[in-house]
Amino acid sequence: MSGRALVAALAPLVCACSGTVGTLGVELTTAPGSHVLDAVDTLQLTLTRPRQVITAQRTAAGFDLALEVDASGVGGALIVEGFDAQGALVACGQSPAFSVSAINADITVYVAAPRSFAVAPVAFRAAHSELSGALLAYGVVLAGGRDAAGSPSTTIAIYDAYHHTLVEGVALPAARTGLAMAAGGAGGVYLFGGTGADGTPAGTLWRFDTTVAPNGSYSTVSEQAALARTDQLLVPLGAERFLITGSPPLTLDRGVLTARTDIAALPPVGASVASADGNGTAVFADAQLVRYSDGAFDTLGSARPAAGATTLPDGRIAIVGGGEPTLSRDALVVDPATGAMTTIHDALSTPRSHPSLAATSRHLVVVGGTDMAGAPIATADVLDVVTLAPIATLPIAARTATFAAALPNDQVLLVGGTPASEQIELFTPEPPAR
């Protein structure tokens, strides 16, 4: 069943309000060929808000659970836990938050061994490398990259964390690898630059509208060959304003591209804290750490080339790995508001060049990268997202330049690194403490 495992009559969540009833159908899915559910003897389902916990023992027909709650409209999530006959947790998963309301809907929860990486239930139809991506409220959009032959691709697809599906969009207007991408408002996604099929960097800005049925649509916002670049970042500042790295750096303000003259270049390693008024802050890392704040740039101090960067849930920015001439196991945490910097020594199990980072509500996941010899690293370090203390080192597929994204259900998605692969991997954490 393509990795999809339906547990009999699992959790119809009945929401009643003023005589109106809604039913939320819940299905479990696993990695293709996984037997993680085979050892489950007791299944526990928790609705986080309004809090309710139910359990069921396995019968010949599977499991039969049902929840009935008031349609309060609050945002809750479903946590699924499977215990073996000895009471050990052997499988778990979680949904993104959803409104507990009088509507009919379906959710799929991906279940795997706790604190593990496993293959997603869906994959690309063909192998890809160097995919670009951007976060959406319900998942991620993935685009471009190279096919198995190394040619730039016209692929675009959305991974939906509520259903664990991969839906292909209408093909890019032209093949691209090295796109800079970020989500804007009203269901739009900006895609800038990249390298085309002729091997030349482009200066095209597209807007992909995810709300147009059945597979989205494109508009060309700008075409400026003088601003062409590839393998750069589109960094959100809020209110439909972005910075684009490269030389010269660019400001994208509500669809208008402007070259900046106050700084010569920005490296393609950085992260931001967006604000509702569009005056967000950002930090960029190379040999020097450059901050953008209040519309201007300043230098905070020395950093490390070939690092990775991401924004932590509390608004700090983590710079991890990299280093020259010796790779580092340290992490640097920056408060973009004050400029304060803290070094976390030995955060990584192994030194990594160009690791990929994703931060969930509980974990900072540092993925792959290359070692001193340039070989892809087949592990990911899982760190505490507050202290950056090491928690675990887990095996993954060996690839570098991987796109890593924190999904809205506390999982982390990996896709599209080098060498090319059609597979998507998911990190599934243990259930949150409660």
C-alpha positions in Angstrom: 0.0 0.0 0.0 2.9 2.4 -0.8 3.9 2.5 2.9 0.4 3.4 4.0 -0.9 1.4 6.9 -4.5 1.9 7.9 -5.3 0.9 11.5 -8.8 -0.3 11.6 -11.3 2.5 12.6 -8.5 4.6 14.0 -9.7 7.8 15.7 -12.7 9.3 14.1 -12.5 12.6 16.1 -16.1 13.8 16.4 -16.4 17.5 17.1 -19.8 18.8 18.2 -21.0 22.4 18.6 -24.6 23.6 18.8 -25.9 20.5 17.2 -23.4 20.5 14.3 -21.1 17.6 14.1 -17.8 17.3 12.3 -15.6 14.2 11.9 -11.9 14.1 11.5 -10.6 10.9 9.9 -7.1 9.9 11.0 -4.9 7.4 9.1 -1.5 6.1 9.9 1.3 5.8 7.3 4.8 4.5 7.6 7.9 4.1 5.4 7.4 1.8 2.5 7.9 -1.8 3.7 8.2 -0.8 7.3 7.0 -3.2 10.0 7.2 -0.7 12.8 3.5 -1.2 13.6 3.7 -5.0 13.8 5.0 -5.0 17.4 2.4 -2.6 18.6 0.2 -4.1 21.3 -1.3 -0.9 22.7 -2.1 2.2 20.8 -2.5 5.5 22.6 -4.0 8.6 21.0 -3.6 12.1 22.6 -5.4 15.2 21.5 -3.3 18.0 22.9 -6.0 20.7 23.0 -8.6 20.2 24.5 -6.5 17.5 26.1 -7.9 14.0 25.8 -6.1 10.6 25.9 -7.5 7.3 24.8 -5.9 3.8 24.4 -6.9 0.6 22.8 -5.5 -2.9 22.7 -4.9 -4.7 19.5 -7.6 -7.1 18.4 -8.0 -9.4 15.4 -9.4 -6.4 13.5 -6.7 -4.0 14.6 -7.5 -1.0 16.8 -10.7 0.8 17.4 -10.5 4.3 18.9 -12.8 7.3 18.8 -12.7 10.8 20.4 -15.6 13.1 21.0 -14.9 16.7 21.9 -16.5 20.1 21.9 -15.8 22.1 18.8 -13.9 24.8 20.6 -12.0 26.1 17.6 -8.7 25.9 19.5 -5.6 24.5 17.7 -4.7 21.0 18.9 -2.5 18.2 17.5 -2.8 14.5 17.6 0.0 12.4 19.1 0.1 8.7 18.3 2.1 6.3 20.4 2.5 2.5 20.0 3.7 0.3 22.8 4.8 -3.3 22.6 3.6 -6.1 25.0 6.3 -5.1 27.5 5.1 -1.4 27.5 8.1 -0.1 25.5 7.4 2.8 23.1 8.2 1.3 19.6 6.3 3.7 17.3 5.2 7.3 17.4 4.0 10.2 15.3 2.3 13.5 15.5 0.0 15.7 13.3 0.4 19.4 12.8 -1.9 21.6 14.8 -5.5 21.9 13.5 -8.6 23.6 14.5 -11.0 21.4 16.6 -14.2 22.5 14.8 -17.4 21.1 13.3 -15.9 20.3 9.9 -15.2 17.0 8.1 -11.6 16.5 7.2 -8.8 13.9 7.1 -5.3 13.8 8.6 -2.5 11.3 8.0 0.0 10.7 10.8 3.4 9.4 9.8 4.6 6.8 12.3 8.1 5.6 12.8 10.5 4.4 15.6 11.0 7.2 18.1 14.0 9.5 17.4 14.8 8.0 14.0 15.2 8.8 10.3 13.2 6.8 7.9 12.0 7.1 4.3 8.8 9.1 3.7 5.8 7.3 2.3 6.1 9.2 -1.0 9.0 10.0 -3.3 9.8 11.9 -6.4 9.1 10.1 -9.7 12.8 10.5 -10.6 16.1 11.1 -8.8 17.0 14.8 -8.2 19.9 16.6 -6.6 20.4 20.2 -5.6 16.7 20.9 -5.0 15.7 24.3 -3.6 12.8 24.7 -1.2 10.8 27.0 1.0 8.6 26.6 4.1 4.8 26.7 3.8 2.4 26.8 6.7 1.4 23.2 5.9 4.7 21.8 4.6 7.3 22.7 2.0 7.5 23.6 -1.7 10.5 22.0 -3.6 11.7 23.2 -7.0 14.3 22.9 -9.7 17.6 21.1 -9.0 19.2 18.6 -11.3 17.9 15.3 -12.7 19.9 12.1 -12.6 21.8 13.1 -15.8 22.8 16.4 -14.2 20.6 18.7 -16.2 18.6 21.5 -14.6 15.0 20.5 -13.9 11.6 22.0 -14.3 10.2 20.1 -11.3 8.1 21.8 -8.6 6.2 19.9 -5.9 4.6 20.4 -2.5 5.0 18.1 0.5 1.9 18.3 2.6 2.6 17.5 6.3 -1.1 17.0 7.0 -1.5 14.2 4.6 2.1 13.2 3.8 1.5 13.5 0.1 3.8 14.9 -2.6 1.7 16.9 -5.2 3.4 18.0 -8.4 2.8 21.5 -9.6 2.8 22.8 -13.1 6.3 22.7 -14.5 8.6 25.7 -14.0 8.6 28.1 -16.9 12.2 27.1 -17.6 14.6 24.6 -16.1 16.6 25.9 -13.1 19.0 24.7 -10.5 20.3 26.9 -7.6 17.0 28.8 -7.2 16.6 31.2 -4.3 13.1 30.6 -2.8 10.8 31.9 -0.1 7.1 32.0 0.6 5.3 35.3 0.5 1.7 36.2 1.3 -1.6 34.9 -0.1 -0.2 31.5 -1.1 2.6 32.9 -3.2 6.1 31.6 -3.5 9.0 33.7 -5.0 11.7 31.9 -7.1 14.7 34.0 -8.2 17.7 33.4 -10.4 19.3 29.9 -10.6 21.2 28.4 -13.5 19.3 27.5 -16.7 19.7 24.6 -19.2 22.4 26.6 -21.0 24.5 26.8 -17.9 24.1 30.6 -17.5 22.8 32.2 -14.3 19.4 33.9 -14.7 18.0 37.1 -13.3 14.3 36.1 -13.5 11.9 36.5 -10.6 8.8 34.2 -10.7 5.9 34.1 -8.4 4.2 30.7 -8.1 0.6 30.9 -6.9 -0.1 27.7 -4.9 -3.8 28.6 -4.6 -4.7 28.3 -8.3 -6.3 24.9 -9.1 -5.3 22.3 -10.0 -1.5 22.6 -9.9 -0.7 26.3 -9.4 0.3 29.0 -11.8 3.3 31.4 -12.5 3.7 35.1 -13.2 7.0 36.7 -14.2 7.5 39.6 -11.7 10.9 40.8 -13.0 13.5 40.0 -15.6 16.9 41.7 -15.0 19.9 40.0 -16.5 22.3 42.4 -14.8 21.1 40.9 -11.4 21.6 37.3 -12.4 22.9 34.8 -9.8 22.7 31.3 -8.7 22.9 29.2 -5.4 21.8 32.2 -3.3 19.3 32.8 -0.5 16.0 34.6 -0.4 15.8 35.7 3.2 12.4 36.9 4.6 12.1 40.1 6.6 8.3 40.1 6.9 5.5 42.0 5.2 6.5 40.7 1.7 10.1 42.1 2.1 13.2 40.0 1.5 17.0 40.2 1.1 18.7 38.2 -1.7 22.3 37.3 -1.1 25.0 37.5 -3.7 26.8 40.5 -5.4 25.3 43.0 -5.2 22.8 42.1 -2.5 19.2 42.8 -3.5 16.0 43.9 -1.7 12.8 42.4 -2.8 10.0 44.6 -1.6 6.5 43.6 -2.6 7.7 42.3 -5.9 10.1 45.2 -6.7 13.8 44.2 -6.9 16.4 46.8 -6.0 20.2 46.4 -5.9 21.8 47.6 -2.6 24.8 49.9 -2.6 25.6 49.9 1.1 27.4 46.5 1.1 29.3 44.8 -1.7 28.1 41.2 -1.2 26.3 38.8 1.1 27.2 35.1 1.5 24.6 32.4 0.8 24.7 31.3 4.5 22.3 33.1 6.8 19.0 33.2 8.6 16.5 35.9 9.7 13.8 36.8 12.2 10.9 38.3 10.3 8.6 40.9 11.7 5.1 42.0 10.9 6.2 45.5 9.8 8.9 44.1 7.4 11.8 45.4 9.5 13.1 42.0 10.4 16.7 41.2 11.3 19.2 38.8 9.7 22.6 37.4 10.2 25.0 36.1 7.4 28.0 34.0 8.0 31.3 33.6 6.2 34.7 34.6 7.5 32.9 37.5 9.1 29.5 37.7 10.7 27.3 40.3 9.1 24.1 41.6 10.6 21.2 43.3 9.0 19.1 45.4 11.4 17.1 48.6 11.1 17.7 48.7 7.4 21.5 48.7 7.7 24.4 46.3 7.8 27.2 46.0 10.4 29.9 43.4 11.2 29.6 41.5 14.5 33.0 39.7 14.4 34.7 36.6 13.0 32.7 33.6 11.9 33.5 30.5 9.8 33.2 29.9 6.1 31.3 26.8 4.9 29.0 26.7 7.9 25.2 26.2 8.1 22.7 28.6 9.6 19.1 28.6 10.8 16.8 30.5 13.1 15.9 29.0 16.5 12.4 29.2 17.9 13.4 31.9 20.4 14.7 34.2 17.7 18.4 33.4 18.1 20.4 32.3 15.1 22.6 29.3 15.1 25.8 29.1 12.9 27.0 25.5 12.9 30.0 23.7 11.5 32.3 25.0 8.7 35.8 26.4 9.4 39.0 26.9 7.5 41.5 25.4 7.2 40.2 23.0 9.9 36.5 22.1 10.2 34.9 22.8 13.5 32.6 20.8 15.8 31.4 24.1 17.5 28.2 26.0 17.1 27.9 29.8 17.3 24.6 31.3 18.7 23.8 34.9 17.8 21.2 37.2 19.3 20.4 39.3 16.2 18.8 42.1 18.4 21.8 42.7 20.6 24.7 41.2 18.6 25.7 39.0 21.5 27.5 35.8 20.5 27.9 32.5 22.4 30.1 29.6 21.3 28.9 26.1 22.1 31.9 23.8 22.0 31.8 20.3 20.6 28.1 20.5 19.7 28.7 18.2 16.7 29.8 14.5 16.8 32.0 15.1 13.7 33.2 18.3 11.9 31.0 19.2 9.0 31.5 21.5 6.0 28.2 23.0 4.6 25.8 21.0 6.8 22.1 21.6 6.4 20.1 22.8 9.5 16.5 22.7 10.6 15.1 23.8 13.9 11.8 22.4 15.4 10.2 23.4 18.6 12.5 20.9 20.5 15.4 20.0 18.3 18.1 21.5 16.1 18.9 18.9 13.5 22.3 19.2 11.7 22.3 17.1 8.6 25.1 15.6 6.4 27.6 18.0 4.9 31.1 16.9 3.9 34.1 15.8 5.8 37.7 17.1 5.4 38.2 14.8 2.4 35.0 16.1 0.7 33.0 12.9 1.2 29.3 13.2 2.1 28.6 12.4 5.8 26.0 9.8 6.4 24.8 11.0 9.8 22.7 13.8 11.4 23.3 15.3 14.8 20.2 16.0 16.9 20.8 18.8 19.4 18.6 20.4 22.1 17.1 23.5 20.5 17.6 25.7 23.6 21.1 24.6 24.9 22.4 23.0 21.7 23.6 20.1 23.8 24.0 16.9 21.8 21.1 14.4 22.1 21.8 11.8 19.4 23.7 11.0 16.2 21.6 9.1 13.7 22.2 7.5 10.4 20.9 9.0 7.2 21.5 8.6 3.5 25.0 9.9 2.6 24.5 13.2 0.6 25.5 16.8 0.8 23.8 20.0 -0.2 20.6 18.5 1.2 17.5 20.6 1.7 16.4 20.3 5.3 13.1 21.7 6.6 11.2 21.7 9.9 7.7 20.5 9.2 4.7 21.9 11.3 4.4 18.5 13.1 7.9 18.6 14.7 9.4 16.3 12.0 12.3 17.3 9.8 12.3 16.6 6.0 15.4 15.9 4.0 15.5 15.8 0.3 17.5 16.5 -2.9 21.2 16.4 -1.9 24.1 15.0 -3.9 24.2 12.3 -5.1 20.8 12.4 -6.8 18.0 10.5 -5.2 14.2 10.3 -5.5 13.8 9.5 -1.8 12.6 11.9 1.0 13.7 11.2 4.5 11.8 12.1 7.7 13.2 12.6 11.2 10.5 11.5 13.8 11.2 12.6 17.4 10.0 10.9 20.5 6.7 12.3 21.8 6.9 15.6 23.7 7.0 15.5 27.5 3.7 16.2 29.2 
